[in-house]
Amino acid sequence: MEGQKTSKDIIPTYQQASSSSSPVQQQPVSIKLKQSTKEEQLPTQNCPPGLECLSELEKIMIHQKVQLLEVCLCIEKNNKYVLTNSLGEKIYKATENNCFCTRMILGYCRPFTIKICDLTNQEVITLERPLRCNWLCSHGCLQEIKICTPSGILIGYVSQKRHAFLRKFTIQDEERKDILRIVGPFFWCTCWRDIEYKIKSLDEKIVVGNISKLFSGLIKGLCTDYSNYAIQFPSGLDVKMKALVIGACFLIDFMFYERCAIFKLCINRILIS
């Protein structure tokens, strides 16, 4: 109906396939088969290698792996994650690549490179966060993450937007064109509940998906910074855009839920005493 919008109306796609112009009346059966075959090929068009499985997924879970050395001795290790579908089946794994001094000194402010690989250890996505001061909260440098293929082909960016109270981000394509917004809450602590970062249209009037930081328990939340996320994609979202939403999730995790080693050591000492 006129005046009403759906999520499909506000989500641009990277490439649209041209429709067939063959006569329908002479060969109705064959034309129908060609059209159905073409529709099946649409999700994989303009799709970077290794991301084909994202085309049919509307929900992804991201689980950070628990590393005993980090929990017991508060020595910051490279973060490791497992990405699964809604049924719990593993589809990707992600590993941070950083040196020891960067992890221990800079903590959640640290720059990083995260490589996302498939089950055959083939890299499919590279996430790069540059070093920018984040100690002054909303008055510091705005954070950003770049998402590209292993061969260096740019997919897009996720950029933080300045706001006095809310956590806001913009999803941009490879040409820096704004596509979607991500709006988080004012209070982002997950000590007792899930926290939602809503994926919205550019005017922020329509919610088309969300990134949920899942509650992992009071003790685990206080003693560790291990995180679990659920990403609900908008229906019909382009594969590249899904990769950008995944990148946004990792940026949110490091900005708001990664703790420095000194802080974790102090908390552990307090709990032990």
Contacts in CASP RR format, 6 or more apart in sequence:
PFRMAT RR
TARGET T0000
AUTHOR 0000-0000-0000
METHOD contacts of the structure
MODEL  1
MEGQKTSKDIIPTYQQASSSSSPVQQQPVSIKLKQSTKEEQLPTQNCPPG
LECLSELEKIMIHQKVQLLEVCLCIEKNNKYVLTNSLGEKIYKATENNCF
CTRMILGYCRPFTIKICDLTNQEVITLERPLRCNWLCSHGCLQEIKICTP
SGILIGYVSQKRHAFLRKFTIQDEERKDILRIVGPFFWCTCWRDIEYKIK
SLDEKIVVGNISKLFSGLIKGLCTDYSNYAIQFPSGLDVKMKALVIGACF
LIDFMFYERCAIFKLCINRILIS
5 201 0 8 1.000
5 206 0 8 1.000
7 206 0 8 1.000
7 208 0 8 1.000
7 209 0 8 1.000
7 234 0 8 1.000
7 235 0 8 1.000
7 236 0 8 1.000
8 235 0 8 1.000
8 236 0 8 1.000
10 201 0 8 1.000
10 202 0 8 1.000
10 206 0 8 1.000
10 208 0 8 1.000
11 179 0 8 1.000
11 180 0 8 1.000
11 208 0 8 1.000
11 234 0 8 1.000
11 236 0 8 1.000
11 237 0 8 1.000
11 238 0 8 1.000
11 241 0 8 1.000
12 179 0 8 1.000
13 238 0 8 1.000
14 46 0 8 1.000
14 173 0 8 1.000
14 238 0 8 1.000
14 240 0 8 1.000
14 241 0 8 1.000
15 45 0 8 1.000
15 46 0 8 1.000
17 38 0 8 1.000
17 41 0 8 1.000
17 42 0 8 1.000
17 45 0 8 1.000
20 31 0 8 1.000
20 34 0 8 1.000
20 35 0 8 1.000
20 38 0 8 1.000
22 31 0 8 1.000
22 34 0 8 1.000
23 31 0 8 1.000
24 31 0 8 1.000
43 52 0 8 1.000
43 55 0 8 1.000
43 56 0 8 1.000
43 239 0 8 1.000
44 52 0 8 1.000
44 55 0 8 1.000
46 238 0 8 1.000
46 239 0 8 1.000
46 240 0 8 1.000
47 55 0 8 1.000
47 239 0 8 1.000
47 240 0 8 1.000
48 124 0 8 1.000
48 125 0 8 1.000
48 149 0 8 1.000
48 153 0 8 1.000
48 155 0 8 1.000
48 239 0 8 1.000
48 240 0 8 1.000
48 243 0 8 1.000
49 124 0 8 1.000
49 149 0 8 1.000
50 118 0 8 1.000
50 122 0 8 1.000
50 124 0 8 1.000
51 124 0 8 1.000
51 125 0 8 1.000
51 239 0 8 1.000
51 240 0 8 1.000
51 242 0 8 1.000
51 243 0 8 1.000
52 239 0 8 1.000
53 91 0 8 1.000
54 60 0 8 1.000
54 239 0 8 1.000
54 242 0 8 1.000
54 243 0 8 1.000
55 239 0 8 1.000
57 85 0 8 1.000
57 86 0 8 1.000
57 91 0 8 1.000
57 233 0 8 1.000
57 242 0 8 1.000
58 86 0 8 1.000
58 232 0 8 1.000
58 233 0 8 1.000
58 235 0 8 1.000
59 85 0 8 1.000
59 86 0 8 1.000
59 230 0 8 1.000
59 231 0 8 1.000
59 232 0 8 1.000
59 233 0 8 1.000
60 83 0 8 1.000
60 84 0 8 1.000
60 85 0 8 1.000
60 86 0 8 1.000
60 91 0 8 1.000
60 230 0 8 1.000
60 231 0 8 1.000
60 233 0 8 1.000
60 246 0 8 1.000
61 83 0 8 1.000
61 84 0 8 1.000
61 85 0 8 1.000
61 86 0 8 1.000
61 88 0 8 1.000
61 228 0 8 1.000
61 229 0 8 1.000
61 230 0 8 1.000
61 231 0 8 1.000
62 81 0 8 1.000
62 82 0 8 1.000
62 83 0 8 1.000
62 94 0 8 1.000
62 227 0 8 1.000
62 228 0 8 1.000
62 229 0 8 1.000
62 230 0 8 1.000
62 231 0 8 1.000
62 246 0 8 1.000
62 249 0 8 1.000
63 81 0 8 1.000
63 82 0 8 1.000
63 83 0 8 1.000
63 84 0 8 1.000
63 228 0 8 1.000
64 79 0 8 1.000
64 80 0 8 1.000
64 81 0 8 1.000
64 226 0 8 1.000
64 227 0 8 1.000
64 228 0 8 1.000
64 253 0 8 1.000
65 80 0 8 1.000
65 81 0 8 1.000
65 82 0 8 1.000
65 226 0 8 1.000
66 224 0 8 1.000
66 226 0 8 1.000
67 77 0 8 1.000
67 80 0 8 1.000
69 75 0 8 1.000
69 77 0 8 1.000
70 76 0 8 1.000
70 77 0 8 1.000
71 223 0 8 1.000
71 224 0 8 1.000
74 261 0 8 1.000
74 264 0 8 1.000
74 265 0 8 1.000
74 268 0 8 1.000
75 104 0 8 1.000
75 261 0 8 1.000
76 100 0 8 1.000
76 103 0 8 1.000
76 104 0 8 1.000
76 107 0 8 1.000
76 260 0 8 1.000
76 261 0 8 1.000
77 103 0 8 1.000
78 95 0 8 1.000
78 96 0 8 1.000
78 97 0 8 1.000
78 98 0 8 1.000
78 103 0 8 1.000
79 95 0 8 1.000
79 96 0 8 1.000
79 114 0 8 1.000
79 258 0 8 1.000
80 93 0 8 1.000
80 94 0 8 1.000
80 95 0 8 1.000
80 96 0 8 1.000
81 93 0 8 1.000
81 94 0 8 1.000
81 95 0 8 1.000
81 250 0 8 1.000
82 90 0 8 1.000
82 92 0 8 1.000
82 93 0 8 1.000
82 94 0 8 1.000
83 90 0 8 1.000
83 91 0 8 1.000
83 92 0 8 1.000
83 93 0 8 1.000
83 94 0 8 1.000
83 116 0 8 1.000
83 246 0 8 1.000
84 90 0 8 1.000
84 91 0 8 1.000
85 91 0 8 1.000
90 119 0 8 1.000
91 118 0 8 1.000
91 119 0 8 1.000
92 116 0 8 1.000
92 117 0 8 1.000
92 118 0 8 1.000
92 119 0 8 1.000
92 124 0 8 1.000
93 116 0 8 1.000
93 117 0 8 1.000
93 119 0 8 1.000
94 114 0 8 1.000
94 115 0 8 1.000
94 116 0 8 1.000
94 117 0 8 1.000
94 127 0 8 1.000
94 250 0 8 1.000
95 114 0 8 1.000
95 115 0 8 1.000
95 117 0 8 1.000
96 112 0 8 1.000
96 113 0 8 1.000
96 114 0 8 1.000
97 112 0 8 1.000
97 113 0 8 1.000
97 114 0 8 1.000
97 115 0 8 1.000
98 110 0 8 1.000
98 111 0 8 1.000
98 112 0 8 1.000
98 113 0 8 1.000
102 110 0 8 1.000
102 111 0 8 1.000
103 110 0 8 1.000
103 261 0 8 1.000
104 260 0 8 1.000
104 261 0 8 1.000
106 131 0 8 1.000
106 260 0 8 1.000
107 258 0 8 1.000
107 259 0 8 1.000
107 260 0 8 1.000
107 261 0 8 1.000
108 134 0 8 1.000
108 254 0 8 1.000
108 255 0 8 1.000
108 256 0 8 1.000
108 257 0 8 1.000
108 258 0 8 1.000
108 259 0 8 1.000
108 260 0 8 1.000
109 131 0 8 1.000
109 132 0 8 1.000
109 133 0 8 1.000
109 134 0 8 1.000
109 135 0 8 1.000
110 131 0 8 1.000
110 254 0 8 1.000
111 128 0 8 1.000
111 129 0 8 1.000
111 130 0 8 1.000
111 131 0 8 1.000
112 127 0 8 1.000
112 128 0 8 1.000
112 129 0 8 1.000
112 254 0 8 1.000
113 126 0 8 1.000
113 127 0 8 1.000
113 128 0 8 1.000
113 129 0 8 1.000
114 126 0 8 1.000
114 127 0 8 1.000
114 250 0 8 1.000
115 123 0 8 1.000
115 125 0 8 1.000
115 126 0 8 1.000
115 127 0 8 1.000
115 150 0 8 1.000
116 123 0 8 1.000
116 124 0 8 1.000
116 125 0 8 1.000
116 126 0 8 1.000
116 127 0 8 1.000
116 246 0 8 1.000
117 123 0 8 1.000
117 124 0 8 1.000
118 124 0 8 1.000
123 150 0 8 1.000
124 149 0 8 1.000
124 150 0 8 1.000
125 147 0 8 1.000
125 148 0 8 1.000
125 149 0 8 1.000
125 150 0 8 1.000
125 155 0 8 1.000
125 243 0 8 1.000
125 246 0 8 1.000
125 247 0 8 1.000
126 147 0 8 1.000
126 148 0 8 1.000
126 149 0 8 1.000
126 150 0 8 1.000
126 152 0 8 1.000
127 145 0 8 1.000
127 146 0 8 1.000
127 147 0 8 1.000
127 247 0 8 1.000
127 250 0 8 1.000
128 145 0 8 1.000
128 146 0 8 1.000
128 148 0 8 1.000
129 143 0 8 1.000
129 144 0 8 1.000
129 145 0 8 1.000
129 146 0 8 1.000
129 251 0 8 1.000
129 254 0 8 1.000
130 144 0 8 1.000
130 146 0 8 1.000
132 140 0 8 1.000
132 141 0 8 1.000
132 142 0 8 1.000
132 143 0 8 1.000
132 144 0 8 1.000
133 140 0 8 1.000
133 141 0 8 1.000
134 140 0 8 1.000
134 141 0 8 1.000
134 143 0 8 1.000
134 255 0 8 1.000
138 162 0 8 1.000
138 163 0 8 1.000
138 164 0 8 1.000
142 159 0 8 1.000
142 160 0 8 1.000
142 161 0 8 1.000
142 162 0 8 1.000
143 159 0 8 1.000
143 160 0 8 1.000
143 251 0 8 1.000
143 255 0 8 1.000
144 157 0 8 1.000
144 158 0 8 1.000
144 159 0 8 1.000
144 160 0 8 1.000
144 251 0 8 1.000
145 157 0 8 1.000
145 158 0 8 1.000
145 247 0 8 1.000
145 248 0 8 1.000
145 250 0 8 1.000
145 251 0 8 1.000
146 154 0 8 1.000
146 156 0 8 1.000
146 157 0 8 1.000
147 154 0 8 1.000
147 155 0 8 1.000
147 156 0 8 1.000
147 157 0 8 1.000
147 158 0 8 1.000
147 243 0 8 1.000
147 244 0 8 1.000
147 246 0 8 1.000
147 247 0 8 1.000
148 154 0 8 1.000
148 155 0 8 1.000
148 156 0 8 1.000
149 155 0 8 1.000
154 174 0 8 1.000
155 174 0 8 1.000
155 240 0 8 1.000
155 243 0 8 1.000
155 244 0 8 1.000
156 172 0 8 1.000
156 173 0 8 1.000
156 174 0 8 1.000
156 240 0 8 1.000
156 244 0 8 1.000
157 171 0 8 1.000
157 172 0 8 1.000
157 176 0 8 1.000
157 244 0 8 1.000
158 169 0 8 1.000
158 170 0 8 1.000
158 171 0 8 1.000
158 172 0 8 1.000
158 182 0 8 1.000
158 244 0 8 1.000
158 247 0 8 1.000
158 248 0 8 1.000
158 251 0 8 1.000
159 169 0 8 1.000
159 170 0 8 1.000
159 172 0 8 1.000
160 167 0 8 1.000
160 168 0 8 1.000
160 169 0 8 1.000
160 251 0 8 1.000
160 255 0 8 1.000
161 168 0 8 1.000
161 169 0 8 1.000
161 170 0 8 1.000
161 181 0 8 1.000
162 168 0 8 1.000
165 186 0 8 1.000
166 183 0 8 1.000
166 184 0 8 1.000
166 185 0 8 1.000
166 186 0 8 1.000
167 183 0 8 1.000
167 184 0 8 1.000
167 185 0 8 1.000
167 188 0 8 1.000
167 197 0 8 1.000
167 252 0 8 1.000
167 256 0 8 1.000
168 181 0 8 1.000
168 182 0 8 1.000
168 183 0 8 1.000
168 184 0 8 1.000
169 181 0 8 1.000
169 182 0 8 1.000
169 197 0 8 1.000
169 248 0 8 1.000
169 251 0 8 1.000
169 252 0 8 1.000
170 178 0 8 1.000
170 179 0 8 1.000
170 180 0 8 1.000
170 181 0 8 1.000
170 182 0 8 1.000
171 178 0 8 1.000
171 179 0 8 1.000
171 180 0 8 1.000
171 181 0 8 1.000
171 182 0 8 1.000
171 199 0 8 1.000
171 241 0 8 1.000
171 244 0 8 1.000
171 245 0 8 1.000
171 248 0 8 1.000
172 178 0 8 1.000
172 179 0 8 1.000
172 244 0 8 1.000
173 179 0 8 1.000
173 240 0 8 1.000
178 202 0 8 1.000
179 202 0 8 1.000
179 241 0 8 1.000
179 244 0 8 1.000
180 199 0 8 1.000
180 200 0 8 1.000
180 201 0 8 1.000
180 202 0 8 1.000
180 208 0 8 1.000
180 241 0 8 1.000
181 199 0 8 1.000
181 200 0 8 1.000
181 201 0 8 1.000
181 202 0 8 1.000
181 204 0 8 1.000
182 197 0 8 1.000
182 198 0 8 1.000
182 199 0 8 1.000
182 200 0 8 1.000
182 211 0 8 1.000
182 248 0 8 1.000
182 252 0 8 1.000
183 197 0 8 1.000
183 198 0 8 1.000
183 200 0 8 1.000
183 204 0 8 1.000
184 195 0 8 1.000
184 196 0 8 1.000
184 197 0 8 1.000
184 198 0 8 1.000
185 195 0 8 1.000
185 196 0 8 1.000
185 197 0 8 1.000
188 195 0 8 1.000
188 213 0 8 1.000
188 256 0 8 1.000
188 257 0 8 1.000
189 195 0 8 1.000
190 213 0 8 1.000
190 214 0 8 1.000
190 215 0 8 1.000
190 216 0 8 1.000
190 221 0 8 1.000
190 257 0 8 1.000
191 218 0 8 1.000
191 221 0 8 1.000
191 222 0 8 1.000
192 215 0 8 1.000
192 218 0 8 1.000
193 215 0 8 1.000
194 212 0 8 1.000
194 213 0 8 1.000
194 214 0 8 1.000
194 215 0 8 1.000
195 212 0 8 1.000
195 213 0 8 1.000
196 210 0 8 1.000
196 211 0 8 1.000
196 212 0 8 1.000
196 213 0 8 1.000
197 210 0 8 1.000
197 211 0 8 1.000
197 212 0 8 1.000
197 213 0 8 1.000
197 248 0 8 1.000
197 252 0 8 1.000
198 207 0 8 1.000
198 209 0 8 1.000
198 210 0 8 1.000
199 207 0 8 1.000
199 208 0 8 1.000
199 209 0 8 1.000
199 210 0 8 1.000
199 211 0 8 1.000
199 234 0 8 1.000
199 245 0 8 1.000
200 206 0 8 1.000
200 207 0 8 1.000
200 208 0 8 1.000
201 208 0 8 1.000
208 234 0 8 1.000
208 237 0 8 1.000
209 232 0 8 1.000
209 233 0 8 1.000
209 234 0 8 1.000
210 231 0 8 1.000
210 232 0 8 1.000
211 229 0 8 1.000
211 230 0 8 1.000
211 231 0 8 1.000
211 232 0 8 1.000
211 245 0 8 1.000
211 248 0 8 1.000
211 249 0 8 1.000
211 252 0 8 1.000
212 229 0 8 1.000
212 230 0 8 1.000
212 231 0 8 1.000
212 232 0 8 1.000
213 227 0 8 1.000
213 228 0 8 1.000
213 229 0 8 1.000
213 252 0 8 1.000
213 253 0 8 1.000
213 257 0 8 1.000
214 227 0 8 1.000
214 228 0 8 1.000
214 229 0 8 1.000
214 230 0 8 1.000
216 226 0 8 1.000
216 227 0 8 1.000
216 228 0 8 1.000
220 226 0 8 1.000
222 267 0 8 1.000
222 271 0 8 1.000
223 264 0 8 1.000
223 267 0 8 1.000
223 268 0 8 1.000
223 271 0 8 1.000
224 264 0 8 1.000
225 257 0 8 1.000
225 258 0 8 1.000
225 259 0 8 1.000
225 264 0 8 1.000
227 253 0 8 1.000
227 257 0 8 1.000
229 249 0 8 1.000
229 253 0 8 1.000
231 245 0 8 1.000
231 246 0 8 1.000
231 249 0 8 1.000
233 242 0 8 1.000
233 245 0 8 1.000
237 245 0 8 1.000
END
